[in-house]
Amino acid sequence: MFLLGGRPGAADLAVKKLRTRYPNLIVVGTARPPDAFDKNEQLLREVAQTIREAHPHFLFVGLGARMQENWMYQHGRKLGVPVSVGVGGSFDVVSGLLPRAPKWMQDWDFEWLFRVAAEPRRLWKRYLIGNSRFMAIVLAQLLAAVIHPGTMHGGAAGQL
């Protein structure tokens, strides 16, 4: 596997922790490209070359929501990696650089609230605005399905 992204040093620390738990784990590389590397053609080529040369079977991409999905969509197929997975801030958590929520918050599905409280400046907009927009879209589509049954085939609504 290959780990791409995370905070500086997070992927390498995550690998160390994972190897203590899974001694037979094969990690062929990690990379933490500079911020905004996705807007620099030279950096994009260098990251792609590093991944291609490592020949991973699994690529875990921790570049954060939207950026990692966009990057995988635009570049993932060209890398020759069978499986690419967006993992958000997982390297930061696995490495210990970012604490997990208390067990009771995890059990009650409130880990998101813990993350917002820990990093409000970075996450408030994603959770407050992004999630509100998402819920509005879901509710509008559910309402449309109730008012007009059988119309949820095809188009964006049919892809949910």
C-alpha positions as CSV (number, residue, x, y, z in Angstrom):
1,M,0.0,0.0,0.0
2,F,1.0,3.6,-0.5
3,L,-0.2,6.5,1.8
4,L,-0.5,9.9,0.2
5,G,-1.3,13.1,2.2
6,G,-1.9,13.9,5.8
7,R,-0.2,16.4,8.0
8,P,3.6,16.6,7.7
9,G,5.0,13.3,9.1
10,A,1.5,11.8,9.8
11,A,1.7,9.1,7.1
12,D,5.1,7.9,8.2
13,L,4.0,7.8,11.9
14,A,0.8,6.0,10.9
15,V,2.9,3.4,9.1
16,K,5.0,2.8,12.2
17,K,1.9,2.3,14.3
18,L,0.3,0.1,11.8
19,R,3.4,-2.1,11.5
20,T,3.4,-2.7,15.2
21,R,-0.1,-3.9,15.0
22,Y,0.2,-5.7,11.6
23,P,3.9,-6.8,11.3
24,N,3.4,-8.3,7.8
25,L,2.0,-5.1,6.4
26,I,3.7,-4.1,3.2
27,V,3.9,-0.4,2.7
28,V,5.8,0.6,-0.5
29,G,5.8,4.3,0.2
30,T,4.4,7.5,1.6
31,A,4.3,11.1,0.3
32,R,3.1,14.4,1.7
33,P,3.0,16.8,-1.2
34,P,3.1,20.5,-0.5
35,D,-0.2,22.4,-0.1
36,A,-1.8,23.3,-3.4
37,F,0.3,20.7,-5.3
38,D,-2.8,19.9,-7.3
39,K,-2.5,23.3,-9.1
40,N,1.1,22.7,-10.1
41,E,1.7,20.5,-13.1
42,Q,5.3,19.7,-12.2
43,L,4.4,18.6,-8.7
44,L,1.4,16.6,-10.0
45,R,3.8,14.7,-12.3
46,E,6.3,14.1,-9.5
47,V,3.7,12.7,-7.2
48,A,2.3,10.5,-9.9
49,Q,5.8,9.2,-10.8
50,T,6.6,8.4,-7.1
51,I,3.4,6.4,-6.8
52,R,3.9,4.6,-10.2
53,E,7.4,3.6,-9.3
54,A,6.3,2.2,-5.9
55,H,3.7,-0.1,-7.7
56,P,1.2,-0.2,-4.8
57,H,-1.9,-2.4,-4.9
58,F,-3.7,0.0,-2.7
59,L,-3.4,3.8,-2.6
60,F,-4.8,5.6,0.5
61,V,-5.3,9.3,-0.2
62,G,-5.6,11.6,2.8
63,L,-5.9,15.0,1.2
64,G,-9.2,16.0,2.8
65,A,-12.7,16.0,1.5
66,R,-13.2,17.2,-2.0
67,M,-9.5,17.6,-2.9
68,Q,-8.8,13.9,-2.5
69,E,-11.9,12.9,-4.5
70,N,-11.1,15.4,-7.2
71,W,-7.5,14.3,-7.3
72,M,-8.4,10.6,-7.5
73,Y,-10.9,11.2,-10.2
74,Q,-8.5,13.3,-12.3
75,H,-5.3,11.2,-11.7
76,G,-6.2,7.9,-10.1
77,R,-6.7,5.8,-13.2
78,K,-3.4,7.0,-14.8
79,L,-1.4,5.6,-11.9
80,G,-1.9,1.9,-12.5
81,V,-3.1,1.3,-8.9
82,P,-6.0,-1.2,-8.7
83,V,-7.6,0.4,-5.7
84,S,-7.6,4.0,-4.5
85,V,-9.5,5.1,-1.4
86,G,-10.0,8.5,0.1
87,V,-9.4,8.4,3.8
88,G,-9.6,12.1,4.8
89,G,-7.7,12.7,8.1
90,S,-7.2,9.0,8.9
91,F,-3.4,9.3,8.8
92,D,-3.5,12.1,11.4
93,V,-5.7,10.0,13.7
94,V,-3.8,6.7,13.3
95,S,-0.5,8.5,13.8
96,G,-1.7,10.0,17.1
97,L,-1.2,13.6,15.8
98,L,-5.0,14.1,16.0
99,P,-6.9,12.6,19.0
100,R,-10.0,10.5,18.6
101,A,-13.2,11.4,20.3
102,P,-14.0,9.8,23.6
103,K,-15.5,6.3,23.3
104,W,-19.0,7.4,24.2
105,M,-18.9,10.0,21.4
106,Q,-17.8,7.4,18.9
107,D,-20.5,5.0,20.1
108,W,-23.2,7.7,19.8
109,D,-21.9,8.9,16.3
110,F,-20.8,12.3,17.7
111,E,-17.2,12.0,16.6
112,W,-17.9,14.7,14.0
113,L,-18.8,17.1,16.9
114,F,-15.6,16.3,18.6
115,R,-13.7,17.1,15.4
116,V,-15.5,20.4,15.0
117,A,-14.7,21.4,18.6
118,A,-11.0,20.4,18.1
119,E,-10.6,22.3,14.8
120,P,-13.5,24.8,14.6
121,R,-11.7,27.3,12.2
122,R,-11.0,24.5,9.7
123,L,-14.2,22.4,9.9
124,W,-17.1,24.7,10.9
125,K,-17.9,25.5,7.3
126,R,-17.8,21.9,6.1
127,Y,-20.1,20.7,8.8
128,L,-22.5,23.6,9.1
129,I,-22.8,24.7,5.5
130,G,-21.8,21.6,3.5
131,N,-23.9,19.2,5.6
132,S,-26.9,21.5,5.6
133,R,-26.7,21.8,1.8
134,F,-26.4,18.0,1.5
135,M,-29.4,17.4,3.8
136,A,-31.5,20.0,1.9
137,I,-30.8,18.1,-1.4
138,V,-31.6,14.7,0.2
139,L,-34.9,16.1,1.7
140,A,-35.9,17.7,-1.5
141,Q,-35.4,14.5,-3.4
142,L,-37.3,12.5,-0.8
143,L,-40.1,15.0,-0.9
144,A,-40.1,14.8,-4.7
145,A,-40.3,11.0,-4.5
146,V,-43.3,11.2,-2.2
147,I,-45.1,13.8,-4.3
148,H,-44.2,12.2,-7.7
149,P,-43.6,8.4,-7.0
150,G,-41.7,6.6,-9.7
151,T,-39.7,9.6,-10.8
152,M,-36.4,8.7,-9.0
153,H,-35.1,6.9,-12.1
154,G,-32.2,8.4,-14.0
155,G,-30.5,11.7,-13.6
156,A,-28.8,12.9,-10.4
157,A,-31.7,11.7,-8.2
158,G,-31.4,8.1,-9.5
159,Q,-27.7,8.1,-8.6
160,L,-28.2,8.4,-4.8
